[in-house]
Amino acid sequence: MRISIIKTIKKFILIFVGLTIVGGTLFAIPLTFRQGIWKAAAFGLKGGLLFGAILTLVFVGFYFVANRLTPPEQRDLIQRRELMVAGSLPHILDQCYQLLKSERFVKLAALDEGRRIITARTRMSWACPGERITIQFSPEGGKHRIVISSEPLWKTTMIDYGKSFKNVEALQKLFRDRIGATPL
């Protein structure tokens, strides 16, 4: 819990700094030609700080409202599910890869048979700028463990409205229904 709060605060600070730089630059550029570079820089710094502070407060408010509207189990940006399945690994890898590619939310997918891993990126949506989905396979007692994980593409992502949760749940259900994997 404490780490999550620290990460959230760091993200808000990063947003504030970014907005301050952008706002300051936007305020200073037009004044540079009329007022001179030093007056424009001073005005840009003041304007940028004000711009950054106001928009950061708007984002903080939006974050807390959106966070309250998202069910607790869907709030975590990093999702992980584990399944077990019987069968030959090359066949399971190929089946999972084909099933993953067939999903609408998947933009790019790659299979690395040597490392027993499938990676994918999801499409950008209003809820999330995209996710990195990783599916790892490891042999375990005659069966194979499948670990599905998802994390945002952008480290600054603070909320995804449960998008990663829904995508990982959809993959878990797909693997359970189509290849007979059982959740752990």
C-alpha positions, 0 to 999 in steps of 0.5 A: 500500500505504501509503495503504491502511494509513493509511486502515485505521488512520484507520477503526480510530480512527474506530471506537474514538472512536465506540465510546468515545462510545457506551459512555461514554454508556451507562455514564453515563446510569444513574449520572447520577441516583444519583451526580450528573453529574460522577461519572457523566461521569468513570465514563462516560469511563473505562467508554467508553474501556475499552468502546471499547478492548476492542471495537476490539481485537475488531474489529481481530482480526476484520478480520485474520482475515476479511482472510486468508480473502478471496482477495487479488484480492477484498480491494479495496473499490473495484472497476473493470472496463472493456469495449468495445462497438459499437452506438448509445449510446441502445440500449446505455444502455437495454440495460445499464440493463435488465440492471442492474435485473434483477440480484437484488443491485441495490436502486435504479437510475437512468439519466442519458442526458444524462451517459451514466451509470447509478448503482445501489445494492445491497442490504444483506447480511451481507457489506456494508452496500451498494455504490454502482455506477456505469456510465459510457459514453464514445464511443471510435473508433466503439465505446463504452467502459463503465466499471463501478465499485463502492465501499461506501456507508459510508466506514467499511466495511473488508471486504466479503468480496469482495462488490463484486468478485463484483458487478462481475464478475457485471455484466461477465459479463452485459454480455459475454454479453448485449450482446457487450461485450469486456473491456479 
